[in-house]
Amino acid sequence: MDQFVQQVSRDTCTGMFGAPGLTMGYFDGNTVTGLWNYAQRFAMSDSFFSTVFGPSTPGALNLVSGNTHGFVELDSVTGAQSNPPSTATLSGADATGVGTVNNDPQPYYDDCSAGNHTVPAKLVTSKGRNIGDLLNAKGVTWGWFQGGFAPTVPSVAGSYAQCGATHQNIGGGSSLDYIPHHNPFSYYQSTANPHHLPPMSIAAVGKTDQANHNYDLSVFGQALEAGSLPSVSFLKASAYQDGHAGYSDPIDEQHFLVSQINAIQKSKYWKDTAIVVAYDDSDGWYDHRAAGLKAGSALPGLDSPMCAAVAAPAGQPGRCGPGPRLPLLVISPYARANHVDHHATEQASVLRFIEDNWGVGRIGDASADERAGSLKHLFDFKHRRTIKLLLKDTGAVKRLTGK
């Protein structure tokens, strides 16, 4: 975990991205002022890690299911299963073609994947369970809200919906708002909204209808204003504001965070809300801290000897982790003030927090929710604070009340 300059920044890029020292870049409070101010008034972790080594999709899947195993590969055009699947999509597949997601394959149950299923590609899906299934079984309202989810061309008579909305980032670069592989619920038929249908009404948000708990980010604001917010909400920014190196920026990300967090603090929900700011992977902002492996694997060409020294969970390959250290913030009237928590946690800890708070049980199938550390140390549930911290787009304090 301490040789990124030597191992990563070597003749892999050119021009402005070719400097060997680029991997040592960082942002401080002068740039990410909003995150800095949130951390000073609320709680953060210095021991939060990705559940496995890998890019965005494994991180998103671990957030909602704690497991990247149990997936099959399907042809984007015909829907036929590939067996064996591509090793660039799934690793360690068994004789039936079931393997572990190791990259960023797009979800099969999403019209906007693979050029509206017209471009030959390998898509994946799982028949396992996720937190949406557990919440549904207990009658707990929930929703996934993602920028660009509303189609620019709706599905008509079985045609594929199209997601063509774009925005420019602060640097002037333009990108599509919606990224299918950032939506973990689209990998599961039980919690997908393939045609990107809208909710029947704002009052129906969080309940099971034609939208099946998947919404455009704008619907969150509408539900918040209407007083019909689900109990559990996942928010994912449009691409230009998601903080991903290359097409977004920490300032773009800050605009998204400040806008959403300000709105929640102004609402009736703030008094009993916990906002968790987390990341799906490191995006190349490498960190020297190692978690200590809890799950191993031994796949040739994929796993390191370090991973092979630890047993794989339930014999499921390709789930080596925890991986790199990531930022984590908890913003809530119950969050400890100016507190840094040192207890080891991971992406599946957010999943476990939801499971425990609503008593929905565990995912099963060797989900990392069983091993994940608790987020409870970032909270003080015996004392609810009166604080409201509203920020400007710059991240500077606009208004601070309470304590």
C-alpha positions as CSV (number, residue, x, y, z in Angstrom):
1,M,0.0,0.0,0.0
2,D,3.0,2.4,-0.1
3,Q,4.5,2.1,-3.6
4,F,1.9,3.7,-5.8
5,V,4.3,6.1,-7.4
6,Q,6.6,3.3,-8.4
7,Q,4.0,0.8,-9.4
8,V,1.2,2.9,-11.0
9,S,2.7,6.1,-12.4
10,R,5.0,4.4,-14.9
11,D,4.6,5.1,-18.6
12,T,0.8,4.5,-18.4
13,C,-0.3,8.0,-19.5
14,T,1.1,10.9,-21.5
15,G,0.9,14.7,-21.3
16,M,-0.5,16.2,-18.1
17,F,-1.3,12.8,-16.8
18,G,2.2,11.4,-17.3
19,A,3.9,12.9,-14.3
20,P,5.0,10.1,-11.9
21,G,4.1,12.2,-8.9
22,L,0.5,12.6,-9.9
23,T,-0.6,9.7,-7.7
24,M,0.6,11.8,-4.7
25,G,-1.9,14.6,-5.4
26,Y,-4.4,15.5,-2.7
27,F,-7.0,18.0,-1.8
28,D,-7.2,19.9,1.6
29,G,-9.6,22.3,3.2
30,N,-8.8,25.1,0.8
31,T,-10.3,23.0,-2.0
32,V,-12.9,20.7,-0.4
33,T,-14.0,23.4,2.1
34,G,-17.5,21.9,2.5
35,L,-16.2,18.5,3.5
36,W,-13.8,20.2,5.8
37,N,-16.6,22.1,7.5
38,Y,-18.8,19.0,7.8
39,A,-16.0,17.1,9.4
40,Q,-15.3,19.8,12.0
41,R,-19.0,19.9,13.1
42,F,-19.9,16.3,12.7
43,A,-18.1,12.9,12.6
44,M,-15.7,11.2,10.3
45,S,-13.8,8.0,10.1
46,D,-10.1,7.4,9.5
47,S,-10.5,3.7,9.2
48,F,-13.2,3.2,6.5
49,F,-12.2,0.9,3.6
50,S,-13.7,-0.5,0.4
51,T,-15.0,-4.0,1.1
52,V,-13.0,-5.5,-1.7
53,F,-10.2,-4.3,-4.0
54,G,-11.7,-3.0,-7.2
55,P,-13.5,-0.2,-9.1
56,S,-16.9,1.4,-8.8
57,T,-19.3,-1.5,-9.5
58,P,-17.9,-3.8,-6.8
59,G,-18.1,-0.9,-4.3
60,A,-21.7,-0.1,-5.2
61,L,-22.7,-3.8,-5.0
62,N,-21.1,-4.2,-1.6
63,L,-23.0,-1.1,-0.4
64,V,-26.3,-2.8,-1.1
65,S,-25.6,-6.5,-0.8
66,G,-22.1,-7.0,0.8
67,N,-21.3,-9.5,-2.0
68,T,-19.9,-9.3,-5.5
69,H,-20.2,-13.1,-6.1
70,G,-23.2,-14.9,-7.6
71,F,-23.4,-13.1,-10.9
72,V,-23.8,-14.5,-14.4
73,E,-22.9,-12.8,-17.7
74,L,-25.6,-12.2,-20.4
75,D,-25.3,-11.0,-24.0
76,S,-26.6,-7.4,-24.2
77,V,-28.5,-8.0,-27.5
78,T,-29.8,-11.6,-27.2
79,G,-29.9,-12.0,-23.4
80,A,-28.2,-15.4,-23.7
81,Q,-25.9,-16.5,-20.9
82,S,-22.2,-16.7,-21.6
83,N,-20.5,-19.8,-20.1
84,P,-17.7,-19.5,-19.5
85,P,-18.0,-15.7,-19.0
86,S,-15.3,-13.3,-19.9
87,T,-12.6,-13.1,-17.2
88,A,-12.6,-9.3,-17.8
89,T,-16.2,-9.3,-16.4
90,L,-16.5,-12.2,-13.9
91,S,-13.7,-14.0,-12.2
92,G,-13.6,-17.5,-10.8
93,A,-16.7,-18.7,-12.5
94,D,-17.9,-22.3,-11.8
95,A,-19.2,-24.8,-14.2
96,T,-22.6,-23.1,-14.4
97,G,-21.0,-19.7,-15.3
98,V,-21.6,-18.1,-11.9
99,G,-18.7,-15.9,-10.8
100,T,-17.6,-12.7,-9.1
101,V,-17.8,-9.2,-10.5
102,N,-14.2,-7.8,-10.8
103,N,-14.7,-4.8,-13.1
104,D,-17.3,-2.4,-14.2
105,P,-19.7,-4.4,-16.3
106,Q,-23.1,-2.8,-16.9
107,P,-26.3,-4.2,-15.5
108,Y,-28.5,-6.3,-17.7
109,Y,-31.8,-4.9,-16.2
110,D,-31.2,-1.4,-17.5
111,D,-32.4,-0.1,-20.8
112,C,-29.5,2.4,-20.9
113,S,-26.8,-0.2,-20.7
114,A,-24.7,-1.0,-23.8
115,G,-26.2,1.7,-26.0
116,N,-29.7,0.6,-25.2
117,H,-28.8,-3.0,-25.7
118,T,-27.8,-2.4,-29.3
119,V,-24.0,-2.5,-28.8
120,P,-22.6,-6.1,-28.4
121,A,-21.4,-6.3,-24.8
122,K,-21.3,-8.5,-21.8
123,L,-23.8,-7.5,-19.1
124,V,-24.2,-9.1,-15.7
125,T,-27.0,-9.9,-13.3
126,S,-27.5,-11.6,-9.9
127,K,-30.2,-13.7,-8.5
128,G,-29.0,-13.0,-4.9
129,R,-30.6,-10.6,-2.5
130,N,-29.9,-7.0,-1.6
131,I,-31.0,-4.5,1.0
132,G,-33.9,-3.5,-1.1
133,D,-35.3,-7.0,-0.9
134,L,-34.9,-7.0,2.9
135,L,-36.6,-3.6,3.3
136,N,-39.5,-4.7,1.0
137,A,-40.0,-7.8,3.1
138,K,-40.4,-5.7,6.2
139,G,-42.5,-3.0,4.6
140,V,-39.9,-0.3,5.0
141,T,-40.0,2.4,2.3
142,W,-36.8,3.1,0.4
143,G,-35.4,4.5,-2.9
144,W,-32.4,4.9,-5.1
145,F,-32.1,8.4,-6.6
146,Q,-29.6,8.9,-9.4
147,G,-28.8,11.9,-11.6
148,G,-29.8,11.4,-15.2
149,F,-32.1,8.4,-14.5
150,A,-35.1,10.1,-16.1
151,P,-35.0,9.0,-19.8
152,T,-34.7,11.6,-22.5
153,V,-36.5,9.2,-24.8
154,P,-39.0,7.1,-22.8
155,S,-39.8,3.4,-23.5
156,V,-42.8,3.0,-25.7
157,A,-44.4,-0.4,-26.5
158,G,-41.4,-2.4,-25.3
159,S,-38.7,-0.2,-26.8
160,Y,-35.7,0.7,-24.8
161,A,-35.6,4.0,-22.9
162,Q,-32.7,6.3,-23.7
163,C,-30.6,8.3,-21.2
164,G,-29.2,11.2,-23.1
165,A,-29.1,14.0,-20.5
166,T,-25.7,15.7,-20.2
167,H,-24.0,18.4,-18.2
168,Q,-20.7,20.3,-18.2
169,N,-18.4,20.0,-15.2
170,I,-16.5,23.0,-13.8
171,G,-13.7,22.4,-16.2
172,G,-15.9,22.6,-19.2
173,G,-16.0,18.9,-20.0
174,S,-19.3,17.4,-20.9
175,S,-20.5,13.9,-20.0
176,L,-23.7,11.8,-19.9
177,D,-25.4,12.3,-16.5
178,Y,-26.4,8.6,-16.0
179,I,-23.9,5.8,-15.6
180,P,-25.6,2.4,-15.5
181,H,-22.9,0.6,-13.7
182,H,-23.2,3.1,-10.8
183,N,-26.7,1.8,-10.1
184,P,-26.4,-1.4,-8.0
185,F,-30.1,-2.1,-7.9
186,S,-30.2,-2.6,-11.7
187,Y,-28.1,-5.7,-11.4
188,Y,-31.0,-7.5,-9.6
189,Q,-34.3,-8.2,-11.4
190,S,-36.2,-7.9,-8.1
191,T,-35.1,-4.2,-7.5
192,A,-34.6,-2.9,-11.1
193,N,-36.6,-0.4,-13.1
194,P,-35.3,-1.4,-16.6
195,H,-37.4,1.2,-18.5
196,H,-36.7,4.0,-16.1
197,L,-40.4,4.5,-15.4
198,P,-41.4,7.4,-13.1
199,P,-43.3,6.8,-9.9
200,M,-47.1,6.8,-10.1
201,S,-47.0,9.9,-7.9
202,I,-44.7,11.7,-5.4
203,A,-46.8,10.1,-2.6
204,A,-45.8,6.7,-4.0
205,V,-42.1,7.4,-3.8
206,G,-40.4,4.7,-1.6
207,K,-43.3,2.2,-2.2
208,T,-43.4,-0.6,-4.8
209,D,-45.0,0.6,-8.0
210,Q,-43.9,0.9,-11.6
211,A,-40.7,2.7,-10.7
212,N,-39.7,-0.1,-8.3
213,H,-37.8,2.2,-6.0
214,N,-35.5,3.6,-8.7
215,Y,-35.9,7.3,-9.4
216,D,-34.3,10.3,-11.0
217,L,-32.4,12.5,-8.5
218,S,-34.9,15.3,-9.0
219,V,-37.6,13.1,-7.5
220,F,-35.7,13.1,-4.1
221,G,-36.2,16.9,-4.0
222,Q,-39.8,16.6,-4.8
223,A,-40.4,14.0,-2.2
224,L,-38.5,16.0,0.4
225,E,-40.6,19.1,-0.3
226,A,-43.8,17.1,-0.3
227,G,-43.1,15.5,3.0
228,S,-43.1,12.0,1.5
229,L,-39.5,10.9,1.8
230,P,-38.7,7.2,2.1
231,S,-37.2,5.8,5.3
232,V,-34.0,4.9,3.5
233,S,-32.7,6.9,0.6
234,F,-29.6,6.4,-1.6
235,L,-28.4,9.4,-3.6
236,K,-26.0,9.2,-6.5
237,A,-24.9,12.4,-8.3
238,S,-25.0,12.9,-12.0
239,A,-21.6,12.0,-13.5
240,Y,-20.3,15.5,-13.6
241,Q,-20.9,15.9,-9.9
242,D,-19.9,12.5,-8.6
243,G,-16.3,13.4,-7.8
244,H,-14.8,10.8,-10.2
245,A,-11.4,11.8,-11.5
246,G,-11.3,12.5,-15.2
247,Y,-14.9,13.8,-15.7
248,S,-15.8,15.4,-12.4
249,D,-14.0,17.5,-9.8
250,P,-14.1,18.0,-6.0
251,I,-15.8,21.4,-6.5
252,D,-18.5,19.8,-8.7
253,E,-19.0,17.2,-6.0
254,Q,-19.2,19.8,-3.3
255,H,-22.0,21.6,-5.2
256,F,-24.0,18.3,-5.2
257,L,-23.3,17.6,-1.5
258,V,-24.0,21.1,-0.2
259,S,-27.3,21.4,-2.2
260,Q,-28.7,18.1,-1.0
261,I,-27.5,18.4,2.6
262,N,-28.8,22.0,3.0
263,A,-32.2,20.9,1.7
264,I,-32.4,18.0,4.2
265,Q,-31.4,20.2,7.1
266,K,-34.1,22.7,6.2
267,S,-36.7,19.9,6.2
268,K,-38.8,18.4,8.9
269,Y,-36.7,15.2,8.5
270,W,-33.5,16.6,9.8
271,K,-34.2,15.9,13.5
272,D,-34.0,12.2,13.0
273,T,-31.9,11.8,9.9
274,A,-28.4,10.3,9.4
275,I,-26.6,11.3,6.3
276,V,-23.7,9.0,5.4
277,V,-21.2,10.4,2.8
278,A,-19.3,7.5,1.3
279,Y,-17.4,6.5,-1.9
280,D,-17.5,3.5,-4.2
281,D,-13.8,3.3,-4.8
282,S,-10.6,5.4,-4.5
283,D,-10.6,6.6,-8.2
284,G,-6.9,6.7,-8.1
285,W,-6.5,8.9,-5.0
286,Y,-4.4,6.3,-3.4
287,D,-3.8,6.0,0.3
288,H,-1.1,4.2,2.3
289,R,-3.2,2.7,5.0
290,A,-4.0,-1.0,4.8
291,A,-7.0,-2.5,6.5
292,G,-5.7,-6.1,7.1
293,L,-7.4,-8.7,5.0
294,K,-10.6,-10.4,6.2
295,A,-11.3,-12.2,3.0
296,G,-8.9,-13.8,0.6
297,S,-8.8,-15.4,-2.9
298,A,-6.3,-17.1,-5.1
299,L,-7.2,-16.4,-8.7
300,P,-4.2,-16.6,-11.2
301,G,-3.6,-13.3,-12.8
302,L,-6.0,-11.4,-10.6
303,D,-5.2,-11.9,-7.0
304,S,-1.8,-11.2,-5.3
305,P,0.0,-13.6,-3.1
306,M,-1.2,-11.4,-0.2
307,C,-4.8,-12.4,-1.1
308,A,-3.9,-16.1,-1.5
309,A,-2.7,-16.2,2.2
310,V,-6.3,-15.7,3.5
311,A,-9.3,-18.0,3.0
312,A,-12.0,-17.0,0.6
313,P,-15.4,-16.5,2.2
314,A,-17.6,-19.6,1.7
315,G,-15.1,-20.6,-1.0
316,Q,-16.3,-17.7,-3.2
317,P,-13.3,-16.4,-5.2
318,G,-12.4,-12.9,-6.2
319,R,-13.6,-11.1,-3.0
320,C,-10.2,-10.2,-1.6
321,G,-10.5,-7.3,0.9
322,P,-10.9,-4.9,2.5
323,G,-9.2,-2.7,-0.1
324,P,-8.0,0.9,0.0
325,R,-9.0,3.4,2.7
326,L,-11.8,5.8,1.7
327,P,-13.4,8.9,3.2
328,L,-16.5,8.5,5.3
329,L,-18.6,11.3,7.0
330,V,-21.7,11.1,9.1
331,I,-23.8,14.2,9.2
332,S,-26.7,14.1,11.7
333,P,-28.1,15.7,14.9
334,Y,-26.9,12.4,16.5
335,A,-23.4,12.5,15.0
336,R,-20.6,13.2,17.5
337,A,-19.2,16.7,17.2
338,N,-15.7,17.2,15.6
339,H,-15.1,13.5,16.1
340,V,-12.7,11.1,14.3
341,D,-13.6,7.4,14.7
342,H,-10.8,4.9,14.6
343,H,-12.9,1.7,14.5
344,A,-12.5,-0.4,11.4
345,T,-15.4,-0.1,9.0
346,E,-16.1,-0.8,5.3
347,Q,-18.7,-0.2,2.6
348,A,-20.8,-3.1,3.9
349,S,-20.9,-1.3,7.3
350,V,-23.4,1.1,5.8
351,L,-25.5,-1.9,4.7
352,R,-25.2,-3.3,8.3
353,F,-26.3,0.0,9.8
354,I,-29.5,0.0,7.7
355,E,-30.1,-3.7,8.5
356,D,-29.7,-3.1,12.3
357,N,-31.7,0.2,12.4
358,W,-34.8,-1.3,10.7
359,G,-34.3,-4.9,12.0
360,V,-34.5,-6.5,8.6
361,G,-32.0,-9.2,9.2
362,R,-28.9,-10.1,7.2
363,I,-28.4,-10.7,3.4
364,G,-26.9,-14.2,3.8
365,D,-24.7,-16.1,1.3
366,A,-21.5,-15.0,3.0
367,S,-22.3,-11.3,2.7
368,A,-19.8,-9.0,4.3
369,D,-22.5,-7.5,6.4
370,E,-21.7,-10.2,8.9
371,R,-18.1,-9.1,9.4
372,A,-18.4,-5.4,8.8
373,G,-17.7,-3.1,11.7
374,S,-20.4,-0.9,13.1
375,L,-20.9,2.8,12.4
376,K,-22.4,3.2,15.9
377,H,-19.2,4.8,17.2
378,L,-19.8,7.9,15.0
379,F,-23.1,8.5,16.8
380,D,-24.3,9.5,20.3
381,F,-27.9,8.4,20.2
382,K,-28.5,9.5,23.8
383,H,-28.1,13.2,23.0
384,R,-29.7,14.8,20.0
385,R,-28.0,18.0,19.0
386,T,-29.8,21.2,17.8
387,I,-27.1,22.0,15.2
388,K,-27.9,23.2,11.6
389,L,-25.0,23.9,9.4
390,L,-25.9,25.5,6.1
391,L,-23.1,26.0,3.6
392,K,-22.6,28.1,0.5
393,D,-21.6,26.6,-2.9
394,T,-18.0,27.4,-2.1
395,G,-18.3,25.2,1.0
396,A,-18.0,28.2,3.3
397,V,-20.4,28.5,6.2
398,K,-23.6,30.4,5.3
399,R,-25.4,29.9,8.6
400,L,-24.7,27.9,11.7
401,T,-27.3,27.5,14.5
402,G,-27.5,25.3,17.6
403,K,-24.7,23.2,18.8
